[in-house]
Amino acid sequence: MLTKEWLDQLPLSVIQSIQPVSGGDINDSYRVETSEGPFFLLVQPNHDASFYAHEVEGLTHQIHQDRFCLDQYVLHVKLPKINPWQSDWPTFYLTQRLDVLVKRAENHQLWNSQRDQHYAHLRAIFESYYKDRSIVPSLLHGDLWSGNYLFTSDGNPMLIDPDVFYGDRELDLAMTTIFGGFDENFYSAYTATYPLEPDFKERLPWYQFYYLVAHLNLFGEMYGGAVDQILNHY
C-alpha cells in the first residue's frame, strides 16, 4: 500500500494525485501527478530496490559486451531468467531462455509431445545455423512491444520498462513484430542507423517463438495456436 510515509521517500515534490495504471502483470504501476509534472511509478511489493537493477541498466542502449547474458539472476517472477555469462549465443539462447520456458510450460500442463517434437527440430536448426556464425552481444530492451515506448511533450521517443540482457539484437526486433505498433518508418530508421544482417526475416520466427512461449506461460492456451503456428514449420 502506498502510504504517505512511503511516498515521502520519493524524490518528488508536492504529489497531487496517484492513479493506478493497467497493462502490466508483474509490477504495480501508477501515474503520479506532481507540481513538476507527471511521473510513471513502478512498485514491486515485498522486494527491495535491487529488483529493478537490470531495468536501470537497460535505460542506456547501443551498448555491447563480449559475452551474453547479465549479472543479475531473476528467479522470483513468473518467467525466471537463468543468467550465467556465456561466450556463445546458441548455448545462452537455447539453454538459458527457450529450454527454461519450455520446462515451465511442461510443469504447468501447457506442453505436449507434438510440440516437443517440433521444438527439438527447431532447436537443432538454430544450433546448427549459429555454430559458425558470430553474434555481437548487444544490450537489449528485452520487452520491446508498443506498450513500452512513449513520446515526450516535444515529440522525442522514449523507451520504458526494460527487461535487459546482452543478446542478439534481432531478438528485440522480433518482439516489435508480434503485436504491431511499429510501422515501416521505425524499421527504415533503425536499419539506416544500424543495418541488419542479410536474411533477417528468415530468422524472425526463431525469436518470435521466445516471446510467444513466454506468453503461453503467462496467459495459457490463448497463445497456443501462435506457438504451434511457428513450431509446425519445423
C-alpha positions as CSV (number, residue, x, y, z in Angstrom):
1,M,0.0,0.0,0.0
2,L,1.3,3.4,-0.9
3,T,1.3,5.2,2.5
4,K,2.2,8.8,3.0
5,E,5.4,7.7,4.8
6,W,6.4,5.6,1.8
7,L,5.7,8.3,-0.7
8,D,7.6,10.9,1.2
9,Q,10.8,8.9,0.4
10,L,10.4,9.6,-3.3
11,P,12.5,12.4,-4.8
12,L,9.3,14.2,-5.9
13,S,7.9,17.5,-4.8
14,V,4.2,18.1,-4.0
15,I,2.4,14.9,-5.1
16,Q,-1.0,16.0,-6.3
17,S,-2.6,12.7,-7.3
18,I,-1.9,9.0,-7.9
19,Q,-3.8,6.8,-10.3
20,P,-3.2,3.0,-10.9
21,V,-2.2,2.2,-14.5
22,S,-3.2,-1.1,-16.0
23,G,-1.5,-3.2,-18.6
24,G,1.4,-5.0,-16.8
25,D,1.2,-8.3,-14.9
26,I,4.5,-8.3,-12.8
27,N,4.7,-4.8,-11.2
28,D,2.1,-2.5,-9.7
29,S,2.2,0.7,-11.7
30,Y,0.9,4.2,-11.2
31,R,0.7,7.6,-12.8
32,V,1.8,10.2,-10.3
33,E,0.9,13.9,-10.9
34,T,3.2,16.4,-9.1
35,S,4.0,20.1,-9.2
36,E,6.9,19.2,-11.6
37,G,4.7,17.2,-14.0
38,P,3.6,13.6,-14.4
39,F,5.8,10.6,-13.5
40,F,5.4,6.8,-14.0
41,L,5.9,4.8,-10.9
42,L,6.7,1.0,-10.7
43,V,6.3,-0.8,-7.4
44,Q,7.3,-4.4,-6.7
45,P,5.7,-5.5,-3.3
46,N,8.0,-7.3,-0.9
47,H,11.2,-6.6,-2.8
48,D,13.9,-4.0,-2.4
49,A,15.4,-1.7,-5.0
50,S,17.7,-4.4,-6.3
51,F,14.7,-5.9,-8.1
52,Y,15.0,-3.1,-10.7
53,A,18.8,-3.1,-11.1
54,H,18.6,-4.7,-14.6
55,E,15.9,-2.3,-15.7
56,V,18.1,0.7,-14.6
57,E,21.0,-0.6,-16.7
58,G,18.6,-1.0,-19.6
59,L,17.9,2.7,-19.8
60,T,21.2,3.1,-21.7
61,H,21.1,1.5,-25.2
62,Q,23.6,0.7,-28.2
63,I,26.0,-0.9,-25.7
64,H,27.9,-4.1,-26.4
65,Q,29.6,-6.8,-24.4
66,D,32.0,-9.6,-25.1
67,R,29.6,-12.2,-23.7
68,F,25.9,-13.0,-23.5
69,C,23.5,-12.5,-20.5
70,L,23.6,-10.1,-17.5
71,D,24.9,-10.1,-13.9
72,Q,21.5,-10.3,-12.2
73,Y,19.5,-13.6,-11.9
74,V,15.8,-13.1,-12.0
75,L,14.3,-16.1,-10.2
76,H,11.3,-14.8,-8.3
77,V,9.0,-13.8,-11.2
78,K,6.6,-15.7,-13.4
79,L,9.3,-16.1,-16.1
80,P,12.7,-16.9,-14.4
81,K,15.9,-15.7,-16.1
82,I,18.9,-18.0,-15.7
83,N,21.8,-15.7,-16.2
84,P,25.4,-17.1,-16.1
85,W,27.5,-15.5,-18.7
86,Q,28.0,-17.4,-21.9
87,S,30.6,-17.0,-24.7
88,D,28.3,-18.3,-27.5
89,W,24.8,-17.3,-28.4
90,P,23.2,-20.7,-29.1
91,T,24.1,-22.0,-25.7
92,F,22.7,-19.0,-24.0
93,Y,19.5,-18.6,-26.1
94,L,18.6,-22.3,-26.1
95,T,19.6,-23.4,-22.6
96,Q,19.0,-20.3,-20.6
97,R,16.0,-18.9,-22.3
98,L,14.0,-21.3,-24.5
99,D,14.6,-24.5,-22.5
100,V,13.6,-22.7,-19.3
101,L,10.3,-21.6,-20.8
102,V,9.5,-25.0,-22.3
103,K,10.2,-26.7,-19.0
104,R,7.9,-24.3,-17.2
105,A,5.2,-24.9,-19.8
106,E,5.6,-28.7,-19.2
107,N,5.3,-28.2,-15.5
108,H,2.0,-26.3,-16.0
109,Q,0.5,-28.7,-18.5
110,L,0.9,-26.3,-21.4
111,W,3.2,-28.5,-23.5
112,N,2.7,-31.9,-25.3
113,S,4.6,-34.5,-27.2
114,Q,3.8,-32.9,-30.6
115,R,5.1,-29.5,-29.5
116,D,8.1,-31.2,-28.1
117,Q,8.9,-33.0,-31.3
118,H,8.7,-29.8,-33.4
119,Y,10.7,-27.8,-30.7
120,A,13.5,-30.4,-30.8
121,H,13.8,-29.9,-34.6
122,L,13.7,-26.0,-34.3
123,R,16.3,-26.2,-31.6
124,A,18.6,-28.3,-33.8
125,I,18.2,-26.0,-36.7
126,F,19.0,-22.9,-34.6
127,E,22.1,-24.6,-33.1
128,S,23.4,-25.7,-36.4
129,Y,22.8,-22.3,-38.0
130,Y,24.7,-20.3,-35.4
131,K,27.5,-22.9,-35.0
132,D,29.9,-21.0,-37.2
133,R,28.4,-17.5,-37.1
134,S,29.5,-14.7,-34.9
135,I,26.9,-12.6,-33.0
136,V,27.9,-9.3,-31.2
137,P,26.2,-9.3,-27.7
138,S,24.1,-6.1,-27.6
139,L,22.3,-4.7,-24.6
140,L,18.6,-5.5,-25.4
141,H,15.5,-3.8,-24.1
142,G,14.1,-7.3,-23.7
143,D,10.4,-6.4,-23.9
144,L,10.1,-4.1,-26.9
145,W,6.3,-4.0,-27.6
146,S,4.3,-0.9,-28.4
147,G,3.2,-0.5,-24.7
148,N,6.8,0.2,-23.7
149,Y,7.5,3.3,-25.8
150,L,6.1,6.7,-25.5
151,F,6.8,10.3,-26.6
152,T,7.8,13.3,-24.6
153,S,5.9,16.5,-24.9
154,D,8.4,17.8,-27.6
155,G,8.0,14.6,-29.7
156,N,11.1,12.6,-28.7
157,P,10.6,8.8,-28.4
158,M,11.4,7.2,-25.1
159,L,11.6,3.5,-24.0
160,I,10.3,2.3,-20.6
161,D,10.0,-0.9,-18.6
162,P,13.1,-2.8,-19.9
163,D,13.9,-6.4,-19.1
164,V,17.5,-6.3,-20.2
165,F,20.3,-8.7,-21.0
166,Y,23.0,-9.0,-23.6
167,G,22.0,-10.9,-26.7
168,D,21.3,-10.8,-30.4
169,R,19.6,-7.5,-31.3
170,E,17.3,-9.3,-33.7
171,L,15.5,-10.6,-30.6
172,D,14.3,-7.1,-29.8
173,L,13.2,-6.5,-33.3
174,A,11.3,-9.8,-33.3
175,M,9.2,-8.6,-30.4
176,T,8.2,-5.5,-32.3
177,T,6.6,-7.7,-35.0
178,I,4.3,-9.7,-32.7
179,F,1.6,-7.2,-31.5
180,G,2.1,-4.4,-34.0
181,G,2.6,-0.7,-33.2
182,F,5.8,-0.2,-35.2
183,D,5.4,1.0,-38.8
184,E,7.9,1.0,-41.7
185,N,9.3,4.3,-40.6
186,F,10.6,2.6,-37.5
187,Y,12.3,-0.2,-39.4
188,S,13.7,2.2,-42.0
189,A,15.2,4.5,-39.3
190,Y,16.6,1.5,-37.5
191,T,18.3,0.0,-40.4
192,A,19.7,3.4,-41.6
193,T,21.3,3.8,-38.2
194,Y,22.3,0.2,-37.5
195,P,22.0,-2.1,-40.6
196,L,20.7,-5.6,-40.2
197,E,22.4,-8.8,-41.4
198,P,21.0,-10.4,-44.6
199,D,18.0,-12.8,-44.3
200,F,16.7,-11.3,-41.1
201,K,13.1,-12.3,-41.9
202,E,14.1,-15.9,-42.2
203,R,15.4,-15.9,-38.7
204,L,12.5,-13.9,-37.3
205,P,10.3,-16.9,-36.3
206,W,13.1,-18.3,-34.0
207,Y,13.0,-15.2,-32.0
208,Q,9.2,-14.6,-32.2
209,F,8.9,-18.1,-30.6
210,Y,10.7,-16.9,-27.4
211,Y,8.0,-14.2,-26.7
212,L,5.1,-16.4,-27.7
213,V,6.2,-19.2,-25.4
214,A,6.7,-16.6,-22.7
215,H,3.1,-15.5,-23.2
216,L,1.9,-19.1,-23.3
217,N,3.4,-19.4,-19.8
218,L,1.8,-16.2,-18.6
219,F,-1.6,-16.4,-20.2
220,G,-2.2,-20.0,-21.2
221,E,-3.6,-21.7,-24.3
222,M,-4.8,-18.4,-25.8
223,Y,-1.3,-18.3,-27.2
224,G,-1.1,-22.0,-28.0
225,G,-2.2,-21.5,-31.6
226,A,0.5,-18.9,-32.3
227,V,3.2,-21.2,-30.7
228,D,2.0,-24.1,-32.9
229,Q,2.0,-22.0,-36.0
230,I,5.7,-21.4,-35.7
231,L,6.5,-25.0,-34.5
232,N,4.7,-26.6,-37.3
233,H,7.2,-25.2,-39.8
234,Y,9.9,-27.3,-38.2
